[in-house]
Amino acid sequence: MKLEFVEVCGFRGYAAPVRFQFGSAYTVLDGRNGAGKSSLFDAVEFALTGTISKYENASASGQTVDDYIWWRGPFPATKEKYVEVGFSDSGKRVSIRRNQASLVSGTKLDDLQALLCDSAIAPGGALAQLCTHAIVRDEQITRLSLDLKETDRYALLRASLGATDAEEWISRAHLIAGLAKERLEAAKRDVENANSALAVSTRALDQIRVSIIGEVQINSAVQRLQRLTESNLPADQLISRARGFLVSHSAVAEKLRGFLGAWASTDSCRKQVAVLQRQLVEAQALRDQAITRIGALPSVSAQESSSNLSRKARAIANLVQLGKDVGYTDGHCPLCSKNQSEAEFALGLDLAMELARSLDKSAVASADLERRLDDARREVAQCEATVREHEKGLNDAKSAIAKYEADLIEAGFERDASESAIRDRLVSVEAEALVVQQDVRVLDTLSLNRDLERIAKELESAKQRSTQAQARLSAAVTTEASAKALHDATRRAASETLEVRLERVLPLMAELYRRLRPHPVWSSLEYAIRGDVRRFLKLQVGNGLNPQFMFSSGQRRATGLAFLLSVNLSLAWSKFKTIMLDDPVQHIDDFRAVHLAEVCAHLIAQGRQVICAVEDEALADLFCRRWPASNTDDAKRISIGADKDANIAILSERWLTALPRDTLLAMPKLAAG
């Protein structure tokens, strides 16, 4: 299968539809930076995979390459945006189209993958792998070759060369190793649990043996409990009666402790009763005296209050002042309009002022009486409060004493039982409870013989489980080691199988290196594979020198081209015979560009299709001259750039004519002279 055409519309920098038809042997495209050469190769990858891998999920300001796959220029593109790619093989043509909604039309992807890849040995994600190795991009030449870590370089080759069934066997071996490890961990847990159960049983057996008590002690305990509980029950039934006895004694002891705690406060209440009674009598006497003093004072209701007298005095004084201000008017008083002389008017004002003064003195006397009555009433109220307080305290004290004495009588004590009598009873009750507790523990040992037999059986069972767990652990350790060894052996065998395939890749890489001649001194590139399970692929020149750090950028690019071309030519699973070179001569001088042209010429002669995009027109001319063509549709030259409407378009294209063959043989023979 070879690439026949690419048609883009509204894709990347292509606003208008453009169709590129390629030569079956080679096509050389030229155009300045930004002319759309790389977008043409992006279109092939996007049509096959739905993405452009060279951006490696880059993002900025929340945007990704997905936001820039389709045209976003200053003027509108055509309504329909799509990418269509066509392939051909011996007259058989297939195509695939992917639009802006990522809907695929034309040949189904699965069918196209079957045409481009050998399904039996192709790796996972075959179309993405195919694009990675068929499209040699300018910015990826060194990044995917010399700049790779040695382990990543080996992994790249391993993934590129395709399936060998090794991954399936490695996966199975990994699964077996994981299961063996889980079994080992489970066996370890079983051993820990069995040993823990064995230790618990051993401790329980030792404790029972220590706790077993003699028959004499048991008989003594039974007699004491029968006496204390006032019963003749047998030993096995006596235990429950004794436990009930302990419960009742605990309640009695708790009540006695309460009596002791309240005895001091109750005794204090008894002493306070006499004091409170005396204080109550004194308070009642003071209250009676205050009431008597109130009765001796004149009643305020018999005379006018001081506030009313003061108000009348102020009103009369204001009226007199008003009369003075207005003055005698036209032979009569301005206040009452009475006809009188001016002398009579002045005398009337003086008499009214004297009345105001007398009312004010009466108000002072009335206010003094009111104050004395208020003081007497407050004193009575205070005395009443004191009487109520003493009555309450006395009643509370008597109630507390009565309750305490009632509780004592209920508990079997005298009303005036002393503190020592209560304490003696408490000591006796606690002593009896202690004896019962000890005797109950003695009787509990009657069941130890049965427990001893049970624990002994459990101990023997625990020993057996521990032995079996140890055996399983030993077997699990052996199995886990075997599984790990199997996993390592599988990976090692897979690496060895891969190395057989590498024997065709790495010598080819060395041959391409010699043909491209990146360095004038080190004319050969060597490789070394090391590592047992984890493999490393090292590229070196001279005496173990790393070209990544020794070569210039142009030399590193030429070496990277040798590596990537060797990988592409070694893809046994690939049916795609096209190599797409996206500006491969950046930083490479003209001398090595000629070597690249010679290498590509050999590839074309071997039936490969080469599509190469360059910036320099002279270099494009060189490739067209150096690369072979046999038929009219074998080779093509295309120039890309902006048209008069500023759209990226094909500025010129032409099929290249094959050079004539056997020219001299066709000439007539010259006559002999």
Order of alpha helices (4+ residues) and beta strands (2+ residues): beta-beta-beta-alpha-beta-beta-beta-beta-beta-alpha-alpha-beta-alpha-alpha-alpha-alpha-alpha-alpha-alpha-alpha-beta-beta-alpha-alpha-beta-alpha-beta-alpha-beta-beta
